[in-house]
Structure formats: C-alpha cells, structure tokens
C-alpha cells in the first residue's frame, strides 16, 4: 500500500491512475499530462473552453472540423496517429472517419472521448 495524506492506494490503484493520466501511453506521466490530471475535467471540458478549442481546430473557419484539421492540431499537441483519430470519430458515430466533418456538438463528444 502507498499512503498519500492518509489515503491508502494499492499498486493496482496507482497503475490505474497512471494509465488514466498517461495520454501518450509512454508509461510515464510527463509535465503536460500531470497538469491535465491535476485540473478537473469539468473545468477543462466547460462549454466556453470547448467553444474556444473548436475555433482552434477549425483552421479554415467553416464551422466544421475535418479529419485533416484534427490531425494537424493534435500532432502539434501530442503524439496521435490516424488510427486513434479514426477510432474516436467512429466511436461518436462518424462512420466515414477521414471523410467526416464535425460540427460543434460532435466536436464536444470527440473531445470527451479523447479524455476517457
């Protein structure tokens, strides 16, 4: 058992926490992953922040986000491959994958899937 401020964590609990926070799957928590883990997902995924994020992804300002736009922005932020993006798009009902564009509502679902 590991004790942090009076809370007991089993080895399994610690591994689950690391897995949840380890966005790039390296087995380690880097600085950006630590910050994301320390901030409430509710704050990160607020409507206002998601609208701002949508505008960042919407590189051509057409109120739709294409696969290419997602790939461009995500590759600047973290290592993400095409298969991960396609899998996430399909999980929110965008069966066409690369040929699908996201509106704001779908974008919110997409981002929430990335943080699961």
Contact map, one row per residue, 1 for C-alpha under 8 A:
11100001111000000000000000000000000000000000000000000000000000000000000000000000000000000000000000000000000000000000
11110001111000000000000000000000000000000000000000000000000000000000000000000000000000000000000000000000000000000000
11111111100000000000000000000000000000000000000000000000000000000000000000000000000000000000000000000000000000000000
01111111100000000000000000000000000000000000000000000000000000000000000000000000000000000000000000000000000000000000
00111110000000000000000000000000000000000000000000000000000000000000000000000000000000000000000000000000000000000000
00111111000000000000000000000000000000000000000000000000000000000000000000000000000000000000000000000000000000000000
00111111100000000000000000000000000000000000000000000000000000000000000000000000000000000000000000000000000000000000
11110111110000000000000000000000000000000000000000000000000000000000000000000000000000000000000000000000000000000000
11110011111111000000000000000000000000000000000000000000000000000000000000000000000000000000000000000000000000000000
11000001111111000000000000000000000000000000000000000000000000000000000000000000000000000000000000000000000000000000
11000000111111100000000000000000000000000000000000000000000000000000000000000000000000000000000000000000000000000000
00000000111111110000000000000000000000000000000000000000000000000000000000000000000000000000000000000000000000000000
00000000111111111000000000000000000000000000000000000000000000000000000000000000000000000000000000000000000000000000
00000000111111111100000000000000000000000000000000000000000000000000000000000000000000000000000000000000000000000000
00000000001111111110000000000000000000000000000000000000000000000000000000000000000000000000000000000000000000000000
00000000000111111111000000000000000000000000000000000000000000000000000000000000000000000000000000000000000000000000
00000000000011111111100000000000000000000000000000000000000000000000000000000000000000000000000000000000000000000000
00000000000001111111110000111000000000000000000000000000000000000000000000000000000000000000000000000000000000000000
00000000000000111111111010100000000000000000000000000000000000000000000000000000000000000000000000000000000000000000
00000000000000011111111000000000000000000000000000000000000000000000000000000000000000000000000000000000000000000001
00000000000000001111111000001000110110000000000000000000000000000000000000000000000000000000000000000000000000000000
00000000000000000111111111111100100000000000000000000000000000000000000000000000000000000000000000000000000000000000
00000000000000000011111110000000100000000000000000000000000000000000000000000000000000000000000000000000000000000000
00000000000000000000011111000000000000000000000000000000000000000000000000000111000000000000000000000000000000000000
00000000000000000010011111110000000000000000000000000000000000000000000000000000000000000000000000000000000000000000
00000000000000000000010111111000000000000000000000000000000000000000000000000000000000000000000000000000000000000000
00000000000000000110010011111000000000000000000000000000000000000000000000000000000000000000000000000000000000000000
00000000000000000100010011111100000000000000000000000000000000000000000000000000000000000000000000000000000000000000
00000000000000000100110001111110110000000000000000000000000000000000000000000000000000000000000000000000000000000000
00000000000000000000010000011111110000000000000000000000000000000000000000000000000000000000000000000000000000000000
00000000000000000000000000001111111000000000000000000000000000000000000000000000000000000000000000000000000000000000
00000000000000000000000000000111111100000000000000000000000000000000000000000000000000000000000000000000000000000000
00000000000000000000111000001111111110000000000000000000000000000000000000000000000000000000000000000000000000000000
00000000000000000000100000001111111111000000000000000000000000000000000000000000000000000000000000000000000000000000
00000000000000000000000000000011111111100000000000000000000000000000000000000000000000000000000000000000000000000000
00000000000000000000100000000001111111110000000000000000000000000000000000000000000000000000000000000000000000000000
00000000000000000000100000000000111111110000000000000000000000000000000000000000000000000000000000000000000000000000
00000000000000000000000000000000011111110000000000000000000000000000000000000000000000000000000000000000000000000000
00000000000000000000000000000000001111111011000000000000000000000000000000000000000000000000000000000000000000000000
00000000000000000000000000000000000111111111000000000000000000000000000000000000000000000000000000000000000000000000
00000000000000000000000000000000000000111111100000000000000000000000000000000000000000000000000000000000000000000000
00000000000000000000000000000000000000011111110000000000000000000000000000000000000000000000000000000000000000000000
00000000000000000000000000000000000000111111110000000000000000000000000000000000000000000000000000000000000000000000
00000000000000000000000000000000000000111111110011000000000000000000000000000000000000000000000000000000000000000000
00000000000000000000000000000000000000001111111011000000000000000000000000000000000000000000000000000000000000010000
00000000000000000000000000000000000000000111111111000000000000000000000000000000000000000000000000000000000000000000
00000000000000000000000000000000000000000000111111100000000000000000000000000000000000000000000000000000000000000000
00000000000000000000000000000000000000000000011111110000000000000000000000000000000000000000000000000000000000000000
00000000000000000000000000000000000000000001111111111000000000000000000000000000000000000000000000000000000000000000
00000000000000000000000000000000000000000001111111111100000000000000000000000000000000000000000000000000000100000000
00000000000000000000000000000000000000000000001111111110000000000000000000000000000000000000000000000001000000000000
00000000000000000000000000000000000000000000000111111111000000000000000000000000000000000000000000000000000000000000
00000000000000000000000000000000000000000000000011111111100000000000000000000000000000000000000000000000000000000000
00000000000000000000000000000000000000000000000001111111110000001000000000000000000000000000000000000001001000000000
00000000000000000000000000000000000000000000000000111111111010000000000000000000000000000000000000000000000000000000
00000000000000000000000000000000000000000000000000011111111000000000000010000000000000000000000000000000000000000000
00000000000000000000000000000000000000000000000000001111111000001000110010000000000000000000000000000000000000000000
00000000000000000000000000000000000000000000000000000111111111111100100000000000000000000000000000000000000000000000
00000000000000000000000000000000000000000000000000000011111110001000100000000000000000000000000000000000000000000000
00000000000000000000000000000000000000000000000000000000011111000000000000000000000000000000000000000000000000000000
00000000000000000000000000000000000000000000000000000010011111110000000000000000000000000000000000000000000000000000
00000000000000000000000000000000000000000000000000000000010111111000000000000000000000000000000000000000000000000000
00000000000000000000000000000000000000000000000000000000010011111000000000000000000000000000000000000011000000000000
00000000000000000000000000000000000000000000000000000000010011111100000000000000000000000000000000001111000000000000
00000000000000000000000000000000000000000000000000000100111001111110110000000000000000000000000000001110001000000000
00000000000000000000000000000000000000000000000000000000010000011111110000000000000000000000000001111100000000000000
00000000000000000000000000000000000000000000000000000000000000001111111000000000000010000000000011111000000000000000
00000000000000000000000000000000000000000000000000000000000000000111111100000000000000000000000001000000000000000000
00000000000000000000000000000000000000000000000000000000111000001111111110000000000000000000000000000000000000000000
00000000000000000000000000000000000000000000000000000000100000001111111111000000000010000000000000000000000000000000
00000000000000000000000000000000000000000000000000000000000000000011111111100001110010000000000000000000000000000000
00000000000000000000000000000000000000000000000000000000000000000001111111110000000000000000000000000000000000000000
00000000000000000000000000000000000000000000000000000001100000000000111111111000000000000000000000000000000000000000
00000000000000000000000000000000000000000000000000000000000000000000011111111111000000000000000000000000000000000000
00000000000000000000000000000000000000000000000000000000000000000000001111111111000000000000000000000000000000000000
00000000000000000000000000000000000000000000000000000000000000000000000111111110000000000000000000000000000000000000
00000000000000000000000000000000000000000000000000000000000000000000000011111110000000000000000000000000000000000000
00000000000000000000000100000000000000000000000000000000000000000000000001111111000000000000000000000000000000000000
00000000000000000000000100000000000000000000000000000000000000000000000001111111100000000000000000000000000000000000
00000000000000000000000100000000000000000000000000000000000000000000001001100111110110000000000000000000000000000000
00000000000000000000000000000000000000000000000000000000000000000000001000000011111110000000000000000000000000000000
00000000000000000000000000000000000000000000000000000000000000000000001000000001111111000000000000000000000000000000
00000000000000000000000000000000000000000000000000000000000000000000000000000000111111100000000000000000000000000000
00000000000000000000000000000000000000000000000000000000000000000000000000000001111111110000000000000000000000000000
00000000000000000000000000000000000000000000000000000000000000000010011000000001111111111000000000000000000000000000
00000000000000000000000000000000000000000000000000000000000000000000000000000000011111111100000011000000000000000000
00000000000000000000000000000000000000000000000000000000000000000000000000000000001111111110000010000000000000000000
00000000000000000000000000000000000000000000000000000000000000000000000000000000000111111111000000000000000001001100
00000000000000000000000000000000000000000000000000000000000000000000000000000000000011111111111010000000000001000000
00000000000000000000000000000000000000000000000000000000000000000000000000000000000001111111111110000000000000000000
00000000000000000000000000000000000000000000000000000000000000000000000000000000000000111111110000000000000000001000
00000000000000000000000000000000000000000000000000000000000000000000000000000000000000011111110000000000010011000000
00000000000000000000000000000000000000000000000000000000000000000000000000000000000000001111111000000000000000000000
00000000000000000000000000000000000000000000000000000000000000000000000000000000000000001111111110010000000000000000
00000000000000000000000000000000000000000000000000000000000000000000000000000000000000001100111110010000000000000000
00000000000000000000000000000000000000000000000000000000000000000000000000000000000000000100011111110000000000000000
00000000000000000000000000000000000000000000000000000000000000000010000000000000000001101100011111110000000000000000
00000000000000000000000000000000000000000000000000000000000000000111000000000000000001000000000111110000000000000000
00000000000000000000000000000000000000000000000000000000000000000110000000000000000000000000000111111000000000000000
00000000000000000000000000000000000000000000000000000000000000000110000000000000000000000000011111111100000000000000
00000000000000000000000000000000000000000000000000000000000000011110000000000000000000000000000000111110000000000000
00000000000000000000000000000000000000000000000000000000000000011100000000000000000000000000000000011111111000000000
00000000000000000000000000000000000000000000000000000000000000111000000000000000000000000000000000001111111000000000
00000000000000000000000000000000000000000000000000100100000000110000000000000000000000000000000000000111111100000000
00000000000000000000000000000000000000000000000000000000000000000000000000000000000000000000000000000111111110000000
00000000000000000000000000000000000000000000000000000000000000000000000000000000000000000001000000000111111111000000
00000000000000000000000000000000000000000000000000000100000000001000000000000000000000000000000000000111111111100000
00000000000000000000000000000000000000000000000001000000000000000000000000000000000000000000000000000001111111110000
00000000000000000000000000000000000000000000000000000000000000000000000000000000000000000001000000000000111111111000
00000000000000000000000000000000000000000000000000000000000000000000000000000000000000011001000000000000011111111100
00000000000000000000000000000000000000000000000000000000000000000000000000000000000000000000000000000000001111111110
00000000000000000000000000000000000000000000100000000000000000000000000000000000000000000000000000000000000111111111
00000000000000000000000000000000000000000000000000000000000000000000000000000000000000010010000000000000000011111111
00000000000000000000000000000000000000000000000000000000000000000000000000000000000000010000000000000000000001111111
00000000000000000000000000000000000000000000000000000000000000000000000000000000000000000000000000000000000000111111
00000000000000000001000000000000000000000000000000000000000000000000000000000000000000000000000000000000000000011111
